[in-house]
Amino acid sequence: MITETNAVNFRQNLGEMLNQVQYRHDSVMINKDGKPVAVLIDARLFERIRRMQGRFDALCQRIEAGFSQVPESTGIAEIEAAVAQERRESSISAEDH
């Protein structure tokens, strides 16, 4: 579960919110001026996110290296064509149902 709170309430209830995260494995989204600025999550989830970020960064580097010889405009045009094709197929599929 994700609890949303403002910064003042977070400061006033820090101990309770730490317990909520540690023992219930909930998350707390902290808003300032109505906008999210931070999230308190339990340490195990944070470690999983860090590992996933590392794998994601490595994958991005591999993709970037694999397409380094393709001009950006060509890549964007191919992506737009693939998106348009998928949208056409999805709309046809939706009409059939």
N, C-alpha and C positions, 0 to 999 in steps of 0.2 A: 504494500500500500504506500502511496505517496501522500504525505501531509504537506500542505502549503501554509506558510506563515510569513509574517513580516519580520524585518530585522529586529525591531524592538521586542516583539514577543519572543523571538528566538533567544535573544540575550537574557530575557527574564526567565526563560524555561529551559535553559541549556542542559541542565542535568537530566530533566525528564526526557528531552528529545534525544540525548545521547543514549539513554536506556531504551527508548523506542527503537533506535537504529541498531544498537548492540544486541538486544534480546529478542526483538520481534522481527528484525531484519527489514524494517520499514525504511523509507527514505524521507528526508525532509527538504522541501524546496523552499529556499529563502528568497523572499521578494523585497525589493526596495523601490519605493515609489511605484508600486504595482507591477514591477517587471522582475522576472526571475534573474537573480545574480549569482546564486550558488546552490549546491545541493549537498546535503550531508548523507553519505551512504556508508554502509558497513565496510570494514576493511577487506573482507574476502571479496566482495563485489568489486571494490576498487582494484584489487590485484588482478581479477579477471579482465576488467576493462583495460588495464595497462598491458596485459599480455595480448589482448585482441588488438589494441592500438599498434603494438609492435608488429604483429603479423599483417595488419592492414597496411602499415607504412611500407613494409617489405614488398607486399603485393603491388602496391602503387608504383614502387620503383621498378619492379619487373615489367609491369605494363608500359610504363614510360620508356624504359629501355627498348622494349620490343617494338614500339611505335615511333622511335626517335627519328626515323627516316621519312615518316609520313608528314607532309605539311599539315599544319593545324587546320587550315580551311578544308582540306580534303577529309580529315577526321571528323570535323563537325558536320560536314555535308553527309557523310556516311551515317553518323549517329542520327541526324534528322530524318534521313530516308528510312532507317530502321524503325524509328519511333512512328513515323507516318504509316509504314506498312503494318506495324503491330496494331495501331489504332483502327486501320481499315479492317483488319482481320477480326479484331474484337467487336467492331460494330456489326459486321456480318454475322458473327457467332451469336451476338445478342439478338439479332433479328430472327434467327432461326429458332430461338427458344421462346 
